[in-house]
Amino acid sequence: MMDDVSLLKTCLTVTGGFEENTMNYDAVAGNFDGQGISVGVLQWNAGQGTLQTLLQNIAAKNSGGWTWVQSFFKSDIHAFAMMNGPDAVEFAKDHYIMNGSTGVAPAAVACWKNLLGQPDSIAVQQDMAIKGPLSRAKAFVLQYTPSFVDRVRPYAFFFDLVNQDGGMSKKVNGAWATIPAVAPSGATSWSAALALASQKDSLCYSEWAPILNNGDPLSKYLMHYAWQRAQWVNPLYVWDTVSRRGTIACRVGRVHATPINLTQTLD
């Protein structure tokens, strides 16, 4: 089995492949989602306070502390890192976002990329990703696919699910619901996912059908959970969710009509 850093790299490669490879350690995105500014490999943002935590951890990691972090910026980055979400969003809009736009000003992009690309910044991002979404993915593998803990594919599947959908529980009609874990023999919902593929994308169906119908147990297992989790998304996006997660399950497929082949990345 891979070490955590190598496993994280693989998971980021898979999820980043669906995001046009934007999952870079020095990635910077603007206020398109109302979160002020989002940066780094997992798009930590000001609105939710995760960016402030990232900055605090970077300052703690480097021997130069806040003096070193401040050297990359003209704005008061320490003050920004201590703000709550709403205040940090306004600070980001005032200091980093272009007037009349949601995009980040070029000068601000350069500042952020310079900081985020530093070895200590990358190390902190890796540590946060390993202790956060990768740790949750590992827990889900143990809970939902315990007979496949020695395979990389389930970790990539649940890592993507955690980052995109949050997890295997959701508040439904005012009460928390959790997708039940099943034994491989009870993973039957893969057939519903395959039926949807036949309706939505015949080329994707033609790639999935031989794998699922010929009985690859891990593909069926993960496709079952892909279908189950997709029942909680907006009905308009069920196929988007199934095609993405199903492509990880089968290691091949099509997402938004784009062919994706993960056979060289996942076992």
Beta strands, then each sheet from edge to edge (+ up, - down):
strand 1: 28-29
strand 2: 38-39
strand 3: 44-45
strand 4: 169-172
strand 5: 175-178
strand 6: 252-255
strand 7: 258-261
sheet 1: 1+ 2- 3+
sheet 2: 4+ 5-
sheet 3: 6+ 7-
end
